[in-house]
Amino acid sequence: MLVERGLQVMNVEVVGDAYAIAANYLRRSGAIPDTLATNDRLLEIIAQMFQRGEFNRLRLANRAIAKFEASELV
């Protein structure tokens, strides 16, 4: 993680990898359309968890999938 003047800068690689893992799973399960467009809600979920201190790619992806699927049921 990069830190500059006390501000936390998002590590794009971690968030990007977590998004790719989660989006791939959700596309294959049919929860999101199979397009190249970024799903903003999924990306927002991952970014929020990253900002709260979760930095593990796989854990971010798995928790984002669970949260995304749970919000679809409501």
Helices and strands as residue ranges (DSSP letters): E 2-4, E 7-9, H 12-29, H 40-51, H 57-73
